[in-house]
Amino acid sequence: MILFLILLITLLLLVPLSSVRAERKPSVHLLATGGTIAGKAASETATTGYEAGALGVKDLLGSLPEAQNFAQVTGEEISSIDSKDMTDDIWFSLAERANELEGETDGLVVIHGTDTMEETAWFLQLTVKPSIPLVLTGAMRPATAVSADGPMNLLNAIRLAAHPSARGKGVLVMMNDTIFSARNVTKGNTLSLDTFRSPDGPLGYMNDGHPCWCALPVHVPEGEAPFDVKGLHRLPRVYIIYGHAGADGAMVRAAVSAGAEGLVYAGCGNGSIHREDEKALAKAASQGIPVVRSSHAGSGSVISAEASYEEEGFIRGGSLSPQKARILLQLSLSKTGDFRDIQKIFDRY
């Protein structure tokens, strides 16, 4: 009888403890940079001409109390800009803060404007240790608009960052109930809520707040971040040259004159280069300026083509968009100026 009472008391004491453990919510920290999601317009019907980044992270959380039902949410401001004005300094601050929060939170959400979201996501994938989920989200309509999309996007991003299944998948972008990888996501429409897409399709969807995965990301870094930007004051100057009919090499020469340390050529098709631009690019490469061939076709990989491209030392950009090839070239140049080593980096990531 005494033994039975001891067992009963032990069970009664353990039940509340297990309940407390079960109710422990994951922690998610927000890093706000501004953008449309924090925008304020003159009227509820205005979806353009608003002030981006007008609202702070406390305002966004204050209008979304439901978020605390799913995670212990905290936040801070890194900047309050329109993302078209993104700078190296803000990227450095984001990467530094994300790495500092390693082990202090279960997930991170970066609140961001949509114009350069894909670029920031890719930069963070290359510079942040991939140990906890890191999710970028934003909005296509300002916070003051009728049917603003920001609150649901933010709620879903918090849910995703708090979910264990998001670990190990690299930096993610969550917009309009859809989950994308940082490497492949791109903004594909100027105004639609369903603006983000990937040539290879999304990684998954948020179904009533729960991630449902349909693909795995490729080229996700493991262990330490591929590039350490701590201590860097600027990224190497790399310009994108847009290929088109009637090119004459003038833009290439102008970029070199402006102090380009690297060039990305957004060519036609398989990174094809107009013959006049090729002459100027070959000269730049001979002067030690690496040239990456990419494409403005929107999908597909840039592989070997004209024999002259290989002879001139042009680097194949693979399936990276011109803007993402630019970021990888900038980070590569922070390590090496050897064209062959840069090609190996592009082949890997």
Secondary structure, DSSP 8 states (H G I E B T S, - for coil): -HHHHHHHHHHHHHHHHHHHHHH---EEEEEEEESGGG-B-SSTT--SS-BTT-S-HHHHHHT-GGGGGTSEEEEEEEEEE-GGG--HHHHHHHHHHHHHTTTT-SEEEEE--STTHHHHHHHHHHHS-TTS-EEEE--SS-TTSTT-SHHHHHHHHHHHHH-GGGTTS-EEEEETTEEEETTT-EE--SS-TT-EE-TT--SEEEETTEEEE----SS---SS-S---TT-S----EEEEE--TT--SHHHHHHHHTT-SEEEEEEBTTTB--HHHHHHHHHHHHTT--EEEEESSSSS-B----HHHHHTT-EE-BT--HHHHHHHHHHHHTT---HHHHHHHHHH-
